[in-house]
Amino acid sequence: MDSFKLGFLLGLLVGEGHFGGDGKQPHITLRMHARHKQLFEWLTRNVPGSRLYGPYNHGGRNYYQWMLRGEGLKKMIPLLDNLPLAEISPVTYERYQKMKENYGLDKGDK
């Protein structure tokens, strides 16, 4: 991934990202209005192993959900670890670290 794509991904994760899991496996998710479909398609093309779900319509909301989990997430961990996430958004960094801790992820090698 080139520096522009990494920076763009970092911005999306800081602004909209959720770091968590389902109790069995970790995941990173982005949920945004359906009008951002092209953005989600770009993410799916540029982040190997990611998937796009939707569109969903709940409670008057119309949105897509992008997810990164499994091997795709494990391969992304070293890349994310090298981004200045702690410097740019301590709150996001804390959520990212908590996900890694909860699921035993250490630089993508577990």
GUTORTI-193756 format. One record per residue: residue in three letters; x, y negated, z of N, C-alpha, C in turn. Coordinates in steps of 0.2 Angstrom, whole numbers, plus 5000, padded with zeros to 4 digits. Last residue first. Layout:
BEGIN
ALAXYZXYZXYZ;...
! end
This chain:
BEGIN
LYS500150705078499850755082499150775079;ASP500750595071501150665071500750715076;GLY500350465071500150505066500450575066;LYS500850395083501150385076500950435071;ASP499850495091500550465092500850455086;LEU498350535098498750515092499350475094;GLY497450585108498050605107498450595101;TYR496250515109496250575104496950595103;ASN496450415118495850455119495950525115;GLU497550345112497550375119497050435120;LYS496950295101497450335100497550375106;MET495950215106495750265102496350315101;LYS496750125113496350165117496050225113;GLN497350055102497750095107497350145111;TYR496249995097496650035093497050085098;ARG495949905108495449955105495750015101;GLU497049825108496849865114496449925112;TYR497049765095497549815097497449855103;THR495849685097495849745092496449795094;VAL496449605107495849645109495749695104;PRO497549535101497649585107497049625108;SER497849505086497249515090497349565095;ILE499249475083498649445079498049445083;GLU500049555091500149485090499549445087;ALA499549685088499549655095499649585095;LEU499749695074499049695077499049665084;PRO500749695064500749655070500049645073;LEU500949865059500649795058500749755064;ASN501449985062501949945060501649875058;ASP500250065065500750045070501249995069;LEU499750075052499450035057499850015063;LEU500650175048500650115044500250055049;PRO500450285056501150245056501050185053;ILE499050305053499250285060499950255059;MET498750365041498650295042499050265048;LYS498750495043499250475039499250395039;LYS497550505051498250525054498850495050;LEU496550475042496750425048497450445051;GLY496650585033496750515031496950465037;GLU496350685042497050685039497150615036;GLY495050605051495450665049496150655047;ARG494450455044494550505050494950555047;LEU493650305041494250345040494350385046;MET492150245033492450285038493150305036;TRP490950125031491550145028491850185034;GLN489250095028489750115033490350145030;TYR488149965023488550025021489050035027;TYR486449905025487149905026487549965024;ASN485249805030485349845024486149845024;ARG484049785043484749775041484849825035;GLY482749815048482849755044483549745042;GLY483049935055482849875059482949815055;HIS484049995042483750005049483549945052;ASN484550075029484150025030483850035037;TYR486150105021485650115026485150055027;PRO486850165005486650105010486150135015;GLY488050265014487450225014487250215007;TYR489750275016489150305018488550245017;LEU491350315010490850265011490150305011;ARG492950365017492350385014491850325015;SER494750395015494150365018493550375014;GLY495750465009495450495014494850465017;PRO496750315006496650385004496250415010;VAL496250165002496350195008496250275007;ASN495850114989496450104992496650134998;ARG494450164987495050174982495750164985;THR493850114998493850184997494350204992;LEU494049974997494350015002494350085001;TRP493249954985493949934985494349974991;GLU492049984990492250024985493050014984;PHE491849884999491949945002492249994997;LEU491749774990492349774995492449844998;GLN490649804984491249804980491849814985;LYS489649794994489749854992490449864988;HIS489149685002489849695002490149764998;ARG487849695003488049644998488849654997;ALA487549775014487649805008487849755002;HIS488549715028487949715024488049745017;MET489549845037489449775034488849775029;ARG490649925047489949925045489749855043;LEU491950035048491749965046491049965044;THR492950135059492350125055492250045053;ILE493950265062493950195061493350185057;HIS494050405073493850375067493950295068;PRO494450565081494450495080494250465074;GLN493450705086493950675082493850595081;LYS492550725096492950775094493550755090;GLY491950605100492150655105492550715103;ASP491950525089491350555090491450605096;GLY492750365091492750435089492050465091;GLY493650215087493350255092493350325089;PHE493650055082494050105083493750155089;HIS492949955070492849985076493250045077;GLY493249795062493349865063493149885070;GLU493049665058492449705058492549775060;GLY494249585060493649555060493049605061;VAL495349685060495249635066494549605066;LEU495049745048495049785054494949745060;LEU495249645039494549675039494549715046;GLY496549615041496049565042495349595043;LEU497149735037497249705044496649655045;LEU496849735023496549785028496549765035;PHE497549625019496849625019496549675023;GLY498849675022498649615025497849605025;LEU498949785013498949795020498749735024;LYS498749715001498249765003498349775011;PHE499949635001499349605001498749655003;SER500949735002500849695007500249655007;ASP500349894995500749834995500549785001;MET500450065000500050005000500449945000;
! end
